[in-house]
Amino acid sequence: MSQRFDTLILGQGLAGSALAWQLIEAGQQVCVIDDGHLTASSRVAAGLINPLAGMRYSRRPQLDDWLGLSDRWYADLQHRLQRRLLHTCPMLRLFRSPGQQRFYNRVSEDPANRDLLGERFDSDQCPEPVSSPYGGFVQHRTGYVDMPQLLHHLRRWLTHHGALHEHTLDYREIEPTADGVAAAGLRADRLVFCDGARVRLNPWFDWLPLAPVKGEILNLQIADRRLGYIVNGAHWLVPLTNGEIRLGATHDHKLIDDKPTSGGKQELLRGLERLLPGAQFRVVAHQAGLRPATRDRYPLLGRHPQFPCLWVCNGFGARGALTIPWYTRCLADHLIRAAPLPAEADIRRCR
Ligand SMILES: Cc1cc2nc3c(=O)[nH]c(=O)nc-3n(C[C@H](O)[C@H](O)[C@H](O)COP(=O)(O)OP(=O)(O)OC[C@H]3O[C@@H](n4cnc5c(N)ncnc54)[C@H](O)[C@@H]3O)c2cc1C
């Protein structure tokens, strides 16, 4: 008789990888089904960790949980895989208008933000040679996760544990049974969908309020410019360890495909010209992907209302690098010992 698993996971993006890691570490028999990252937004993502993302620098109530666990999880992963995956680097937040300085003033009054906020600077004191007409401030506890490396090494780790099945799963292959679920010739107690933006084609969970946002991103070689900070204005620049700079990202709510476009490239290069006027550059790579975003910007965790063997772990939008370690830990704790799911992420809010 073929092996029976505790949990099947569909998708080896960051969400499926992190959930598999947490469950296997807790002693579960797990198998991840993935098609070689055919549509993984995790492979395209810059992997930025930005605790005060957004125009208003708002602090989400769950931030301490997200930051605390992401710090610990990436450190543990690096130690176990013997690879550097999280690159901490301070971030320059450039004000986009004089009015935005008010939002900074407000968040700087909250003592909880003390370790996140560095000094404020005027336009002529910017620590990097970038154009910052309204000045800005330095932000701490920021950085980026090397997502392609992380996915690659976790894929090897899963293969080593006999926990990876390379396959494109047709949703019609999934069969809830009396005591669990069967899919792609595998049997398990449950199946968790970590299928990213493809969940909108998933007949079991297509009713969830996913609002995917297309994003395009460039890798550049820029002559004579070295950055010691991540720069974040209307667009952002991330200095990579190989000397390249990532320039991102576009936000398109209408085009729901993952193809790079010349319009997206032009928009990004206009953003570069505003940040680094006259920079001499060469485009090394141009990629696009779909962020699996939700309208309320919280993820989607939980059990199918009619089929108890089917679960979802999705909707991480533009901040999966920061939030996926925490929410996959919560889901793993829920599956293993019935710990409550965080209310803000529980799909019961969507019914
Ligand atoms: C341009 C861009 C920039 C971004 N920048 C950042 C950033 O700086 N910081 C940040 O935190 N986030 C960023 N994101 C968002 C980030 O990518 C997501 O939050 C996160 O990676 C989502 O991970 P996931 O595992 O849920 O989905 P995905 O990474 O999409 O993974 C889903 C996986 O499931 C597989 N799959 C789906 N269906 C099937 C099937 N039927 N059979 C087999 N396999 C299947 C896919 O091929 C894929 O491997 C960015 C996204 C884009 C597009």
The ligand as a Gaussian input file, in Angstrom:
#p B3LYP/6-31G(d) Opt

LIG

0 1
 C        7.034000      42.155000      -8.549000
 C        6.752000      41.628000      -7.173000
 C        7.467000      42.130000      -6.104000
 C        7.222000      41.664000      -4.817000
 N        7.983000      42.158000      -3.811000
 C        7.778000      41.718000      -2.561000
 C        8.579000      42.195000      -1.493000
 O        9.496000      43.001000      -1.694000
 N        8.340000      41.723000      -0.233000
 C        7.348000      40.800000       0.003000
 O        7.161000      40.391000       1.158000
 N        6.563000      40.329000      -0.992000
 C        6.759000      40.768000      -2.258000
 N        5.981000      40.280000      -3.268000
 C        4.867000      39.372000      -2.909000
 C        5.347000      37.946000      -2.617000
 O        5.764000      37.389000      -3.826000
 C        4.197000      37.129000      -1.991000
 O        3.763000      37.718000      -0.794000
 C        4.620000      35.691000      -1.642000
 O        5.777000      35.305000      -2.297000
 C        3.492000      34.726000      -1.974000
 O        3.945000      33.407000      -1.774000
 P        2.983000      32.157000      -1.968000
 O        3.758000      30.971000      -1.562000
 O        1.676000      32.418000      -1.294000
 O        2.641000      32.118000      -3.550000
 P        3.570000      31.763000      -4.787000
 O        4.961000      32.235000      -4.571000
 O        2.881000      32.253000      -6.009000
 O        3.650000      30.179000      -4.809000
 C        2.634000      29.330000      -5.315000
 C        3.290000      28.048000      -5.853000
 O        2.272000      27.103000      -6.155000
 C        2.540000      26.510000      -7.427000
 N        1.243000      26.030000      -7.934000
 C        0.067000      26.720000      -7.979000
 N       -0.903000      25.943000      -8.496000
 C       -0.333000      24.748000      -8.770000
 C       -0.833000      23.529000      -9.331000
 N       -2.114000      23.399000      -9.707000
 N        0.020000      22.486000      -9.457000
 C        1.310000      22.597000      -9.074000
 N        1.845000      23.720000      -8.549000
 C        1.027000      24.788000      -8.399000
 C        3.156000      27.680000      -8.219000
 O        3.861000      27.300000      -9.385000
 C        4.073000      28.256000      -7.141000
 O        5.317000      27.560000      -7.099000
 C        6.213000      40.697000      -4.572000
 C        5.516000      40.161000      -5.651000
 C        5.765000      40.621000      -6.943000
 C        4.992000      40.015000      -8.087000

